[in-house]
Amino acid sequence: MRGGLRTSAQTAITRAVHDHPGVTRAEVAVQIGIPSGFAAETVARLVASRLVSERPALATGRRGRPTTSLHAHPDGPLVAVAAITHDTWQVAAVELGGTKVAATQRPHHRNQARVLDAVTAELSQVSRSFGTRVRAAAVAVPGTVAGSELVHAPGLAWHSIDLSALWPHYEPGGEFVAGNDASLAGVAESRHGAGAGAGAMVYLHLDAGLGGTLIEADRAVRGATGTAGEFGHMPFGEPARRCRCGASGCWNTSVDGRALARLLHQRVPADDVSYSRRVLASARAGQPGALSAIRTVGSSIGRGIAGLVNGLDPHLVVVGGLGADLLHIAADEVTAAYHDGLMAFRATPPPPVLPARLGTDGPLLGAADEAFARLLTDEGLQALVS
């Protein structure tokens, strides 16, 4: 029993350090309900196992013995993470707490073979550089993911890719995570960003389309096949317009780069995201046509958020990707449509709609966080210290 209690305490403390780097030993003892002496003993074991490091805590002026602040150990476990977007890829080694200790980012031109080869090579380099410190791997991609398979990424025109092939040490049942970039960004925002401590949260990510996730009890709701969060394919768009996914009336058809091009009476863009960025930049500069188009899309975003709030009952909505910029430019239109679409009892006050805080690092940090979630269990910790 004593051994099990000790392992559980080690797991709880390590998880607390991951969630709140710099937390004090005294705070952790209170948080998990253990005596201060047992906390000191447990932390000493974690330091000896190179999981946690201790530093003198800032003086508080309170009476009693001084405590220490807890951080990732400089020789501690790492997660190798890859995040692919429509025009870049990034590979990083991430330590406990979410800090990148090494990272490489490159642009790409959506050539599937070249991108996957480059990412595989860089993940292999992370493995060679850090050796046995790398205990798990994770990949975030802009498309629908089921298990380790990228089912379809419309913005890249990729489909049916086994993402586990990117990790040179993949073994079935091993510590490997693959997920949709928007859903993983939502995980990161709920734990370390705008939604930290907020309870139930809806996260929306505007890029080539709209994705996201529903977070409850600090976990993403995955659904029956692990593909929940495809909010852009809810029927909030024009009923007669066909989406690239094959369905009609998807919300994406009213908010993506193609929708902006129609509003501006321009040709279908070859690259939705780059086009949307240009329109957002023109709107920020006050160009009337671009501003009008962004405001129209803002109204659609607001109506859709109202539908999600009515149906899912979150405490908070966080909007990331290009949506954070859109919230700033079309704040009045988003707010008006959102409030107008809410059920009356939800309107006083409505759940706040906030921009994401983590920016372009959201998917990568969320992927790392999901990988650490698998490591930081009683069983996983035993493997880390062995």
Order of alpha helices (4+ residues) and beta strands (2+ residues): alpha-alpha-alpha-beta-beta-beta-beta-beta-alpha-beta-beta-beta-beta-beta-alpha-beta-beta-beta-alpha-alpha-alpha-beta-alpha-alpha-beta-alpha-alpha
